[in-house]
Each structure stands twice: as structure tokens, then as C-alpha cells.
Amino acid sequence: MRAITVRDREAGIGSLALTELPYPHAAENDVIVQVHAAGFTRGELDWPGTWTDRTGRDRTPTVPGHELSGVVVELGYGTTGLTVGQRVFGLADWLRDGSLAEYTAVEARNLAPLPSDIDHVDAAALVISGLTAWQALFDHAQLKPGQTVLIDGVGGAVGAIAVQLAHEAGAQVIGTGRAADEDRAKELGVHKFVTVEELKGAGEVDVVLDVIGGEIRDSATALVRPGGTLVTIADPPAVHPTNGRAIFFVVEPNRDQLIQLAARLRDGSLKPLVNNIRTLAEAPEAFAPTLRGRTIIKVTED
């Protein structure tokens, strides 16, 4: 099968290449998915799990990418809940070969059924961004109707989905980003938009969802009112809210949440961000920082 592999940690993006790999093995409770569309995070070449297995042993060449949408073609021993021929989407394991391949092995529990009227590209774009936004707002921040939430980076994939979910939940949404993001942010449901330069004047909030880190996160943290919550996915925060909580987390697979996100995608209340679509052969160049915005790799034609 064809797959994108990366071989040299020092070379990073420069060692990404389209190669031929053996068809994957379906371990116990796995499924093999024929991947139709896949997503990736540009920073994942810096993650330890990209290069080693659970015991710390080198596993190069490795296949990057973790978001996927496709069709189940094989069940591993003991696998239940999914069937061969079923459309699915979800999150490939962090410490095994990922989704930038024609076929990949995934734990069945990490996948959710994909309705027939949802496009594979949209489904792949929804996985990490959707799960991250959902878990940040509802699992960790426990956002309630009527509360005020400030969402950093609303022009990005996570921020865009978080705005839509927070708006639907009845929160007052303040979005931050570049001036060019304002019109799009208001279309998504932001009640108030502020640029990074205007952040300190945004007023007190109950929740901050930070996807950027650094000085922007620290400035937003100062806006959290007593008893409020900062949730960040950038890195553990050095500054905590006064009399509040600070939470750093890494997104986790969750079938029930994927089903909830898919339902919103179907009814039109949620739209993931997709700026670019590339073929599998074009995936190495899609990692380049010069390609701005959210890129989805179309691996197999529907």
C-alpha cells in the first residue's frame, strides 16, 4: 500500500516521502480502515510518540497523521461494535502508524459510525478539532449557558469549532484573532471580537480556551474572574487565574462525542474548517509552514 513515512527526526519535514509499506496487521480489538481522507497536525513531527512505541523503542519509518475517515475493510480478533463495509471516522492511535496511508489499523473504540450523507473530508477535519473543542469546553471548563467564554485563535481549526459549540450552548462568546478573522468569527457566532492587541480590554470572563500559549495565553488568563477556568492545549501554563483553575490537557478519543459532533455536522449547526485539500502524494509539501490554514489529505476517491 502507499503511505507517507518520515524517517529522520533531525530532518523532520525533509524526510517525509510517499513510499510503499506492507498492508497493516489487525491486532485484537482493531479494525483495518481504508482511509478516504486524513488530517494531521504540523507539530506532530516533534511529538515523542511519532518516533517511538509504548516501550520507548524507535519505530521509524513511521506514518504520521491521526485524523481519519474511511471504510472498515477488516476486523481484528474479538472486535465488536463495527462491521466490514461500514463508514467510520475517528482518531488513530498516537503511538502507532497513523492515517496518512491507504490503510491503517485502529482500535475500534476510537472510531464512530459515519452517516452516509457526511463527506469524508469534512469528517476527517472534524476529529481532533471537534474533540478538542468539546472536551475543553464541556469536560474541563464545564461551560454553562449564560457564562462568558473567551476563545483564542478563532481563525484556526479548534477555535472555529469551539465558537460554534459555545454559541450553541448559550454562552456569550468573545473571540480573539487577527483583524482579518473578524468577519468569519462573527459568522460562526462570536458576540464580540477583539484583536490580540485589544485583548486586555476584553473584560472579565468565566472561561478562557487557549490554543496559542505564551504571552497571549497569559494576557487572557488575567481576564478570568474568581472561580473561573483557563483551559489550554498549548502547554502547561506558568500563570494561573486568581482563585480559579488552570487546566492543560491532551485530546482523547471518544466515540460518543464523535457521534454528537457528526449529528451537528449533519444538521448544519457545525462546520469544520478546511482551507486546502491535497492528494496523498502532495502530503509532504502540506506540512510546510508556508501552506497556511487547515489541510486535509484526500487519500482514496469516494
C-alpha positions in Angstrom: 0.0 0.0 0.0 1.0 3.6 -0.4 1.8 5.7 2.7 3.6 8.8 3.8 6.5 8.0 6.0 9.0 10.0 8.0 12.4 8.5 8.7 14.7 11.1 10.2 13.8 13.1 13.3 16.6 15.6 12.7 15.5 16.2 9.1 11.8 16.4 10.1 9.7 17.6 7.1 12.6 17.0 4.8 12.4 13.2 5.4 8.7 12.9 4.6 8.1 10.8 1.5 5.5 8.7 -0.4 6.5 5.1 0.0 5.2 1.5 -0.3 4.5 -0.3 3.0 3.1 -3.7 3.9 -0.6 -3.9 4.5 -1.2 -3.4 8.2 -2.0 -6.2 10.8 -5.3 -6.1 12.7 -4.5 -6.8 16.3 -7.1 -7.8 18.9 -9.9 -5.3 19.0 -8.6 -3.5 16.0 -10.1 -2.7 12.6 -8.4 -2.0 9.3 -9.7 1.1 7.7 -9.4 2.0 4.1 -8.6 5.7 4.5 -10.5 8.1 2.3 -9.5 11.3 4.0 -6.9 12.1 6.7 -5.8 15.0 8.8 -2.6 15.8 10.5 -1.0 18.4 12.9 2.1 20.1 11.6 3.7 20.0 15.0 3.4 16.2 15.4 6.8 15.6 14.0 8.1 17.0 17.3 6.0 14.6 19.4 7.8 11.7 21.0 5.0 9.3 20.1 5.7 9.9 16.4 9.1 8.3 16.7 8.8 5.6 19.4 6.4 2.9 20.6 5.0 2.5 24.1 8.2 1.0 25.4 10.3 3.9 24.0 11.8 1.9 21.1 12.4 3.5 17.8 9.7 2.7 15.3 10.9 4.6 12.2 10.0 4.8 9.4 6.7 5.9 10.8 3.4 7.0 9.3 2.2 10.4 10.6 -1.4 11.7 10.8 -4.1 10.8 13.3 -7.5 12.0 12.0 -9.2 9.7 9.5 -12.4 9.0 7.7 -12.9 5.9 5.7 -14.4 2.4 5.4 -13.8 -0.7 7.6 -12.3 -3.5 5.5 -11.2 -6.0 8.2 -11.9 -6.8 11.8 -9.3 -8.0 14.3 -9.9 -10.9 16.7 -12.6 -10.0 19.2 -13.6 -6.7 17.6 -17.3 -5.8 18.2 -19.4 -2.7 17.5 -18.3 -2.2 13.9 -18.8 -4.2 10.7 -16.9 -4.7 7.4 -18.1 -2.1 4.9 -19.1 0.4 7.5 -18.2 4.1 7.1 -16.3 5.4 10.1 -14.3 8.3 11.3 -12.1 8.9 14.3 -8.7 9.1 15.9 -5.7 6.8 15.0 -3.5 5.8 17.9 -0.8 8.2 19.0 1.9 5.5 19.2 1.3 3.5 16.1 1.3 4.2 12.4 -1.2 6.9 11.6 -3.7 7.9 8.9 -1.6 9.2 6.0 -1.8 5.8 4.3 -4.2 3.9 2.1 -4.9 1.5 5.0 -4.4 1.8 8.8 -5.0 -0.3 11.9 -7.1 1.5 14.6 -8.6 0.4 17.9 -12.3 0.0 17.2 -13.3 2.0 20.3 -11.5 5.1 18.8 -13.9 5.2 15.8 -17.5 6.2 15.4 -20.1 5.4 12.6 -20.1 8.0 9.9 -23.5 8.7 8.3 -23.7 8.2 4.5 -24.5 11.9 3.9 -21.3 13.3 5.5 -18.4 13.8 3.2 -15.1 12.1 4.3 -13.1 15.3 4.0 -15.5 17.1 6.5 -15.4 14.1 8.8 -11.6 13.9 8.9 -11.4 17.7 9.6 -13.8 17.4 12.5 -12.0 14.8 14.6 -9.2 16.4 16.6 -10.6 19.9 16.3 -14.0 18.8 17.3 -13.0 16.5 20.2 -10.5 19.2 21.5 -13.1 21.9 21.5 -15.8 19.7 23.0 -13.5 18.3 25.8 -12.1 21.8 26.6 -15.5 23.5 26.9 -17.7 20.8 28.4 -15.5 18.2 30.1 -12.8 20.5 31.6 -14.3 24.0 31.7 -17.8 22.7 32.4 -19.2 25.7 30.4 -22.8 26.7 31.3 -25.5 28.7 29.5 -25.1 32.4 30.2 -21.4 32.2 31.0 -18.8 34.2 29.1 -16.0 32.4 27.3 -13.0 33.9 25.6 -11.7 31.7 22.8 -8.2 32.4 21.5 -7.3 31.8 17.8 -10.8 31.8 16.4 -9.3 31.8 12.9 -7.9 28.3 13.4 -9.5 24.8 13.3 -10.1 24.3 17.0 -11.1 27.9 17.7 -13.7 27.9 14.9 -15.4 24.8 16.2 -15.2 26.0 19.8 -17.0 29.2 18.8 -19.8 27.2 17.2 -20.2 24.8 20.1 -20.1 27.6 22.8 -22.6 29.7 20.9 -25.0 26.7 20.6 -24.5 26.0 24.4 -25.9 29.5 25.1 -22.6 31.1 26.2 -21.5 34.7 25.4 -18.6 34.2 23.1 -15.6 36.6 22.8 -13.2 35.6 20.1 -9.6 36.7 19.5 -7.5 36.6 16.4 -6.1 38.7 13.6 -8.2 41.5 12.2 -8.7 39.5 9.1 -10.5 36.8 11.1 -13.3 39.1 12.4 -15.9 38.7 9.7 -15.6 34.9 9.7 -15.7 34.8 13.5 -18.9 36.7 13.7 -20.5 34.4 11.1 -19.6 31.5 13.3 -21.3 33.0 16.4 -18.8 35.3 18.1 -20.7 38.0 20.0 -17.6 40.2 20.5 -14.3 40.1 18.5 -11.0 41.6 19.8 -7.6 41.5 18.2 -4.6 40.3 20.2 -3.7 44.0 20.8 -7.1 44.7 22.3 -7.2 41.6 24.5 -6.5 43.3 27.8 -9.7 45.4 27.4 -12.0 42.4 26.7 -13.4 42.3 30.2 -13.8 39.6 32.8 -14.8 36.1 31.6 -15.8 32.8 33.2 -13.7 30.6 30.8 -10.7 31.0 28.6 -10.0 28.5 25.9 -6.4 29.0 24.8 -4.9 27.3 21.7 -1.8 29.5 21.3 0.1 29.8 24.6 2.8 32.2 25.6 2.0 35.9 26.2 -1.4 35.7 24.6 -2.5 33.0 27.0 -1.0 34.9 30.0 -2.9 38.1 29.0 -6.1 36.1 28.6 -5.6 34.4 32.0 -5.7 37.8 33.7 -9.3 38.2 32.5 -10.6 35.0 34.2 -12.8 36.1 37.1 -12.6 34.4 40.5 -13.9 30.9 40.3 -13.3 30.7 36.5 -11.3 28.4 34.4 -8.4 28.6 32.0 -8.2 25.6 29.6 -5.2 25.4 27.3 -3.9 22.8 24.8 -0.7 24.7 24.1 1.5 23.8 27.1 1.2 23.8 30.9 0.5 27.4 32.0 3.0 29.3 34.0 0.4 31.8 35.2 -2.8 30.6 36.9 -6.1 32.6 37.3 -6.6 34.3 40.7 -8.8 32.0 42.7 -9.5 29.9 39.6 -8.5 26.8 37.8 -5.8 26.2 35.1 -6.1 23.0 33.1 -3.7 21.7 30.4 -4.9 18.6 28.5 -4.3 16.4 25.5 -7.3 15.4 23.5 -8.6 11.8 23.9 -10.6 9.5 21.6 -14.3 9.5 22.4 -16.9 7.7 20.3 -20.0 9.3 22.0 -18.6 12.8 21.4 -17.8 12.0 17.8 -21.4 10.9 17.3 -22.6 14.1 18.8 -20.3 16.1 16.6 -21.5 14.2 13.5 -25.1 14.9 14.3 -24.3 18.7 14.4 -22.5 18.4 11.1 -25.5 16.7 9.5 -28.0 19.3 10.7 -25.8 22.2 9.6 -25.1 23.7 13.1 -21.4 22.8 12.9 -18.9 23.3 10.1 -15.3 22.3 10.3 -12.6 24.5 8.9 -10.9 23.2 5.6 -8.7 25.6 3.7 -6.8 23.2 1.5 -7.3 19.7 0.1 -4.3 17.7 -1.2 -3.7 14.2 -2.5 -1.6 11.7 -0.6 1.4 12.3 -2.9 1.1 16.0 -2.1 1.1 15.4 1.7 4.8 16.1 2.4 4.5 19.6 1.0 1.3 20.2 3.0 3.4 20.0 6.2 5.4 23.1 5.1 4.6 26.2 7.2 4.2 28.2 4.0 0.9 26.5 3.4 -1.4 28.4 5.6 -4.7 27.1 7.1 -6.2 23.7 7.6 -5.2 21.0 5.1 -7.0 17.7 4.6 -5.4 14.9 2.6 -7.7 13.0 0.3 -6.3 9.5 0.3 -8.8 7.5 -1.7 -11.5 8.7 -4.0 -15.1 8.1 -2.7 
